[in-house]
Every structure is written in structure tokens, then in C-alpha cells.
């Protein structure tokens, strides 16, 4: 009997090994199907949150927040450029002139970029000269405030320009923060980050200039 067991034992081991191999192959097949068509429902249940979060970054799709950001930031930037253009005419100091030129040089190209996005999306680009008073754009100057700035000269202009531009920048930073929270178009999110960083730094600079004046 010991001989019989001796001959049957390897057979059993071979059968067990074969069964284990078959089971492993079956499990591997199931595992592959889990992410594919065989178990597509389960495969989608797991990655859905990640896929939803990464879709805009990979597809470049935009949403309503991106449109609102572009349509709001264009007139906002236009007014900042108009304010900056007054600096040479109103006898601003060299320091304010340099700041105004930097603001104009940064925001003029951004207006073109934002306008290009809206055109590509089939959305209307805000017309120049439109009255945006009362619209949801923080920091915009009223017609009366713009008239005050246009009539100021020298040190009075510098003080008014800096105070108004701080308010203007704070509004832009707030708008950019909304875009970062709600937007989905990667280039718009990048621009919003740049606006927050650059205009926050300029706010600090202008507040220092106001404190020193």
C-alpha cells in the first residue's frame, strides 16, 4: 500500500498544480475583464470620481464658469488699461508710471487671449465702451470715479490711481478665485492663477506706495 500511495501522490500533486494554474488563469481573465467590457459597470464604478475630476484637464472642455470669467475679466481688464493709460497724461510720478506700464503690458495681451477663447467657444465678446456698472465684477470704477481720476494731476493723481487700482485688483483677484473654484478649462485656470499671484503682489506694492506717500 505504501507503494500505491507513493505512485498516487505525484498524480495528486500534478492535479492540484493543474487546478491551481487553471484557477489563476481564470482569476487573471476576470481581473482583466473587470476593467474592460466583461465587467464594465464595476470598472466604471471605481474610477468615476477620478475620471470626472481629470476630464477637463485632458479634454480641454470649458464650462459656464469659464465663460463668465472671460466675459467678466475682459471689461475689467479694459478699465485697468484705461486707468493706466492716464498716468503719462496726468503727470504721474516715475514709480506710478512704471507700475501703470506694467499693468497695461500684462493685461492688454490677456484681453486678446480671453477674447479668443470666447470666439472659439461661440460666445459673445463684450463690446468696448459698454456700461458695466452694477454687473457682478468686483472693483470696477464708476463713471464718477473715472472722471475724478481723469481730472487729477501730479501727486493727487498718484494717490487716486493707487487707491482705485488696489480696489480694482482686489476685484480681479476675487473673480480669479471664483474661476479657480468653479472653472474647468485648463488655460483659464492657469490665467486665473497668474492673476491671483501677480495682482496680489501689486496690491502689496501699491499699499506700500500709499503708505509712503
C-alpha positions in Angstrom: 0.0 0.0 0.0 2.8 2.3 0.6 3.9 1.8 -3.0 0.4 2.6 -4.2 0.4 5.8 -2.2 3.8 6.6 -3.4 2.6 6.4 -7.1 -0.7 8.2 -6.5 0.9 11.1 -4.5 2.6 12.7 -7.5 -0.6 12.3 -9.5 -2.4 14.2 -6.9 0.2 16.9 -6.8 0.0 17.2 -10.6 -3.7 17.5 -10.4 -3.6 20.1 -7.7 -1.0 22.1 -9.6 -3.1 22.0 -12.8 -6.2 23.1 -10.8 -4.3 25.9 -9.3 -3.0 27.0 -12.7 -6.4 26.9 -14.2 -7.8 28.9 -11.3 -5.1 31.5 -11.6 -5.8 31.9 -15.3 -9.5 32.2 -14.6 -8.9 34.9 -12.0 -6.5 36.7 -14.3 -9.1 36.7 -17.0 -11.7 38.0 -14.6 -9.4 40.7 -13.4 -8.7 41.9 -17.0 -12.5 41.8 -17.7 -13.2 43.9 -14.6 -11.6 46.9 -16.2 -13.0 46.1 -19.7 -16.2 45.1 -21.4 -16.9 42.0 -19.3 -17.3 43.9 -16.1 -17.5 47.4 -17.4 -20.2 48.5 -14.9 -17.9 47.7 -12.0 -14.9 49.0 -13.8 -16.6 52.4 -14.1 -17.9 52.5 -10.6 -14.4 52.8 -9.1 -12.7 55.3 -11.3 -15.7 57.6 -11.9 -14.6 60.3 -9.3 -11.1 60.5 -10.6 -12.2 60.4 -14.2 -14.7 63.2 -13.6 -12.0 65.3 -12.0 -9.4 64.8 -14.7 -11.7 65.0 -17.7 -11.4 68.8 -18.2 -7.6 68.7 -17.9 -7.4 66.1 -20.6 -10.2 67.1 -22.9 -9.8 70.9 -22.6 -13.6 71.4 -22.2 -14.9 74.6 -20.8 -17.9 75.3 -18.6 -20.2 78.2 -17.7 -17.8 79.5 -15.1 -15.0 79.7 -17.7 -17.4 81.8 -20.0 -18.4 84.1 -17.1 -14.7 84.5 -16.1 -13.7 85.5 -19.7 -16.7 87.8 -20.2 -16.2 89.5 -16.9 -12.5 89.8 -17.0 -12.4 91.5 -20.4 -14.1 94.7 -19.4 -12.4 94.6 -16.1 -9.0 94.5 -17.8 -10.1 97.2 -20.3 -10.8 99.6 -17.5 -7.5 98.9 -15.8 -5.7 99.6 -19.1 -7.7 102.8 -19.4 -6.7 103.9 -15.9 -3.0 103.0 -16.7 -3.2 105.0 -20.0 -4.0 108.1 -17.9 -0.7 108.0 -16.0 1.5 109.8 -18.6 -1.1 112.4 -19.4 -1.8 113.3 -15.8 1.8 113.8 -14.6 2.2 110.7 -12.6 5.5 110.0 -10.7 8.1 107.8 -12.2 7.1 105.0 -9.8 3.4 105.2 -10.7 4.3 105.4 -14.4 6.3 102.2 -14.2 3.5 100.4 -12.4 0.9 101.6 -14.9 3.1 100.5 -17.8 3.5 97.0 -16.2 -0.3 96.8 -15.7 -1.0 97.8 -19.3 1.6 95.4 -20.7 0.2 92.5 -18.7 -3.5 93.0 -19.2 -3.6 94.1 -22.9 -2.5 90.6 -24.1 -4.8 88.9 -21.6 -7.7 90.7 -23.2 -6.8 89.3 -26.6 -6.4 85.8 -25.1 -9.8 86.0 -23.3 -11.5 87.3 -26.4 -10.0 84.5 -28.5 -11.4 81.9 -26.1 -14.9 83.3 -26.3 -14.8 83.5 -30.1 -13.6 79.8 -30.2 -16.5 78.8 -27.9 -19.0 80.7 -30.0 -19.8 83.1 -27.1 -20.2 86.9 -27.4 -17.2 89.1 -26.6 -18.1 92.1 -24.5 -18.2 95.3 -26.6 -15.8 98.1 -25.8 -17.4 101.1 -24.1 -20.3 99.1 -22.6 -21.5 100.3 -19.2 -20.8 97.5 -16.8 -21.9 99.4 -13.6 -23.9 97.1 -11.4 -22.6 93.9 -13.1 -21.0 91.3 -10.9 -17.5 92.5 -11.4 -15.8 93.5 -8.2 -13.6 96.6 -8.1 -14.9 98.3 -11.2 -14.8 102.1 -11.0 -17.9 104.1 -11.6 -18.1 106.8 -14.2 -17.8 109.4 -11.5 -14.6 107.8 -10.1 -13.1 107.6 -13.6 -13.9 111.3 -14.1 -12.2 112.0 -10.8 -9.1 110.2 -11.9 -9.1 111.9 -15.3 -9.2 115.4 -13.6 -6.5 114.7 -11.1 -2.8 115.6 -11.7 0.6 115.0 -10.1 0.6 113.7 -6.5 -3.3 113.8 -6.4 -3.4 111.6 -9.4 -0.9 109.2 -7.9 -2.9 108.8 -4.7 -6.2 108.3 -6.5 -4.7 105.9 -9.1 -3.1 103.7 -6.4 -6.2 103.7 -4.2 -8.5 102.9 -7.1 -6.2 100.3 -8.6 -5.9 98.5 -5.3 -9.7 98.2 -5.2 -9.7 97.2 -8.9 -7.0 94.5 -8.4 -8.9 93.1 -5.3 -11.9 92.6 -7.5 -9.9 90.8 -10.2 -8.3 88.5 -7.6 -11.8 87.7 -6.3 -13.0 86.9 -9.8 -10.0 84.7 -10.5 -10.6 82.9 -7.2 -14.1 82.1 -8.4 -12.7 80.7 -11.7 -10.2 78.5 -9.8 -13.1 77.2 -7.7 -15.6 76.6 -10.4 -13.9 76.6 -13.8 -12.7 73.6 -15.8 -10.8 75.0 -18.8 -7.1 74.4 -18.1 -5.7 77.6 -19.8 -8.4 79.7 -18.0 -7.4 78.1 -14.7 -3.7 78.9 -15.4 -4.5 82.5 -16.2 -6.6 82.8 -13.0 -3.6 81.6 -11.0 -1.4 84.1 -12.7 -3.8 86.9 -12.0 -4.0 86.0 -8.3 -0.3 85.8 -8.0 0.7 88.9 -10.0 -2.1 91.2 -8.8 -1.8 90.2 -5.2 1.9 91.2 -5.4 0.9 94.5 -7.0 -1.7 95.2 -4.3 1.0 94.8 -1.7 3.3 97.1 -3.6 0.6 99.8 -4.1 -0.4 99.7 -0.4 3.3 100.3 0.4 3.4 103.2 -2.0 0.3 104.7 -0.5 1.7 104.3 3.0 4.9 106.1 1.9 3.1 109.0 0.2 
